């Protein structure tokens, strides 16, 4: 769930969705938070962004290693990101490509 009170989508549940965000604003607690959300299956199915984020990558890798649960983090170009934001449905393929 988006809990940032300044975010226009506050309260939106991320479970079962692919999260599109250009970049993160975050803290060092992100790896544990994303790993726990993936473990509990309350987090997104995958994350697509334009700027790599080590904290998200570490958290999703921890979830994969400890809990056997995947949440791919994909970095795309700004042009691809803009195109993907207009898609009604997205799928992250096993090879990391995004179909939409």
Short mmCIF file of the C-alpha atoms (twelve columns), coordinates in Angstrom:
data_MODEL
# 
_entry.id   MODEL 
# 
loop_
_atom_site.group_PDB 
_atom_site.id 
_atom_site.type_symbol 
_atom_site.label_atom_id 
_atom_site.label_alt_id 
_atom_site.label_comp_id 
_atom_site.label_asym_id 
_atom_site.label_seq_id 
_atom_site.Cartn_x 
_atom_site.Cartn_y 
_atom_site.Cartn_z 
_atom_site.pdbx_PDB_model_num 
ATOM 1   C CA . UNK A 1   0.000  0.000   0.000   1 
ATOM 2   C CA . UNK A 2   1.215  3.489   -0.763  1 
ATOM 3   C CA . UNK A 3   1.537  5.235   2.601   1 
ATOM 4   C CA . UNK A 4   3.171  8.545   1.599   1 
ATOM 5   C CA . UNK A 5   0.538  11.116  2.591   1 
ATOM 6   C CA . UNK A 6   1.787  13.503  -0.120  1 
ATOM 7   C CA . UNK A 7   1.458  10.922  -2.902  1 
ATOM 8   C CA . UNK A 8   -1.583 11.299  -5.183  1 
ATOM 9   C CA . UNK A 9   -2.281 7.554   -4.886  1 
ATOM 10  C CA . UNK A 10  -2.084 7.266   -1.092  1 
ATOM 11  C CA . UNK A 11  -3.932 4.167   0.052   1 
ATOM 12  C CA . UNK A 12  -3.642 2.287   -3.252  1 
ATOM 13  C CA . UNK A 13  -2.826 -1.385  -2.712  1 
ATOM 14  C CA . UNK A 14  0.145  -2.645  -4.742  1 
ATOM 15  C CA . UNK A 15  -0.504 -6.359  -4.293  1 
ATOM 16  C CA . UNK A 16  -0.942 -8.085  -7.621  1 
ATOM 17  C CA . UNK A 17  0.231  -5.116  -9.667  1 
ATOM 18  C CA . UNK A 18  3.408  -4.092  -11.435 1 
ATOM 19  C CA . UNK A 19  4.678  -0.878  -9.903  1 
ATOM 20  C CA . UNK A 20  5.879  1.842   -12.268 1 
ATOM 21  C CA . UNK A 21  7.969  4.541   -10.669 1 
ATOM 22  C CA . UNK A 22  10.650 6.669   -12.268 1 
ATOM 23  C CA . UNK A 23  12.806 6.762   -9.154  1 
ATOM 24  C CA . UNK A 24  12.622 6.268   -5.422  1 
ATOM 25  C CA . UNK A 25  12.737 8.561   -2.466  1 
ATOM 26  C CA . UNK A 26  13.854 6.404   0.258   1 
ATOM 27  C CA . UNK A 27  15.690 5.296   3.255   1 
ATOM 28  C CA . UNK A 28  17.978 2.512   4.275   1 
ATOM 29  C CA . UNK A 29  14.929 0.589   5.499   1 
ATOM 30  C CA . UNK A 30  13.755 -0.079  1.954   1 
ATOM 31  C CA . UNK A 31  15.467 -3.483  1.530   1 
ATOM 32  C CA . UNK A 32  13.753 -4.918  4.601   1 
ATOM 33  C CA . UNK A 33  10.416 -3.372  3.705   1 
ATOM 34  C CA . UNK A 34  10.318 -4.692  0.163   1 
ATOM 35  C CA . UNK A 35  11.644 -8.117  1.227   1 
ATOM 36  C CA . UNK A 36  8.895  -8.395  3.834   1 
ATOM 37  C CA . UNK A 37  6.192  -7.259  1.407   1 
ATOM 38  C CA . UNK A 38  7.353  -9.846  -1.113  1 
ATOM 39  C CA . UNK A 39  7.505  -12.542 1.590   1 
ATOM 40  C CA . UNK A 40  3.964  -11.770 2.739   1 
ATOM 41  C CA . UNK A 41  2.773  -11.442 -0.854  1 
ATOM 42  C CA . UNK A 42  1.450  -7.959  -0.169  1 
ATOM 43  C CA . UNK A 43  3.933  -6.175  -2.430  1 
ATOM 44  C CA . UNK A 44  3.976  -5.611  -6.174  1 
ATOM 45  C CA . UNK A 45  4.525  -8.399  -8.704  1 
ATOM 46  C CA . UNK A 46  7.404  -6.407  -10.167 1 
ATOM 47  C CA . UNK A 47  8.896  -2.934  -10.290 1 
ATOM 48  C CA . UNK A 48  9.757  -0.941  -13.415 1 
ATOM 49  C CA . UNK A 49  11.809 2.235   -13.075 1 
ATOM 50  C CA . UNK A 50  14.132 4.567   -14.980 1 
ATOM 51  C CA . UNK A 51  16.738 5.026   -12.269 1 
ATOM 52  C CA . UNK A 52  18.392 1.991   -10.661 1 
ATOM 53  C CA . UNK A 53  17.895 1.687   -6.916  1 
ATOM 54  C CA . UNK A 54  20.259 -0.534  -4.949  1 
ATOM 55  C CA . UNK A 55  17.910 -0.736  -1.964  1 
ATOM 56  C CA . UNK A 56  15.029 -2.154  -4.001  1 
ATOM 57  C CA . UNK A 57  17.372 -4.553  -5.768  1 
ATOM 58  C CA . UNK A 58  18.820 -5.805  -2.478  1 
ATOM 59  C CA . UNK A 59  15.366 -6.223  -0.918  1 
ATOM 60  C CA . UNK A 60  14.020 -8.232  -3.825  1 
ATOM 61  C CA . UNK A 61  17.146 -10.398 -3.923  1 
ATOM 62  C CA . UNK A 62  16.826 -11.095 -0.198  1 
ATOM 63  C CA . UNK A 63  13.197 -12.142 -0.734  1 
ATOM 64  C CA . UNK A 64  14.261 -14.459 -3.546  1 
ATOM 65  C CA . UNK A 65  17.119 -16.006 -1.571  1 
ATOM 66  C CA . UNK A 66  15.382 -16.404 1.794   1 
ATOM 67  C CA . UNK A 67  11.761 -16.943 0.830   1 
ATOM 68  C CA . UNK A 68  11.876 -18.197 -2.751  1 
ATOM 69  C CA . UNK A 69  9.631  -15.363 -3.894  1 
ATOM 70  C CA . UNK A 70  10.392 -13.222 -6.924  1 
ATOM 71  C CA . UNK A 71  9.767  -9.528  -7.541  1 
ATOM 72  C CA . UNK A 72  11.751 -8.456  -10.595 1 
ATOM 73  C CA . UNK A 73  13.150 -4.933  -10.697 1 
ATOM 74  C CA . UNK A 74  13.516 -3.713  -14.276 1 
ATOM 75  C CA . UNK A 75  15.252 -0.505  -15.371 1 
ATOM 76  C CA . UNK A 76  14.078 0.978   -18.674 1 
ATOM 77  C CA . UNK A 77  14.843 4.121   -20.647 1 
ATOM 78  C CA . UNK A 78  12.714 7.215   -19.993 1 
ATOM 79  C CA . UNK A 79  11.131 6.796   -23.457 1 
ATOM 80  C CA . UNK A 80  10.186 3.164   -22.731 1 
ATOM 81  C CA . UNK A 81  8.898  4.156   -19.299 1 
ATOM 82  C CA . UNK A 82  6.669  6.817   -20.839 1 
ATOM 83  C CA . UNK A 83  5.308  4.257   -23.315 1 
ATOM 84  C CA . UNK A 84  4.694  1.693   -20.550 1 
ATOM 85  C CA . UNK A 85  2.738  4.178   -18.418 1 
ATOM 86  C CA . UNK A 86  0.137  4.303   -21.183 1 
ATOM 87  C CA . UNK A 87  -0.386 0.513   -21.295 1 
ATOM 88  C CA . UNK A 88  -3.517 -0.971  -19.762 1 
ATOM 89  C CA . UNK A 89  -1.676 -4.195  -18.861 1 
ATOM 90  C CA . UNK A 90  1.972  -5.111  -18.411 1 
ATOM 91  C CA . UNK A 91  3.789  -8.406  -18.144 1 
ATOM 92  C CA . UNK A 92  7.388  -8.907  -17.061 1 
ATOM 93  C CA . UNK A 93  8.738  -11.906 -18.932 1 
ATOM 94  C CA . UNK A 94  11.218 -14.380 -17.430 1 
ATOM 95  C CA . UNK A 95  14.041 -12.867 -19.499 1 
ATOM 96  C CA . UNK A 96  13.351 -9.392  -18.047 1 
ATOM 97  C CA . UNK A 97  11.623 -7.941  -21.066 1 
ATOM 98  C CA . UNK A 98  8.381  -6.073  -20.552 1 
ATOM 99  C CA . UNK A 99  5.330  -6.642  -22.712 1 
ATOM 100 C CA . UNK A 100 2.569  -4.120  -22.709 1 
# 
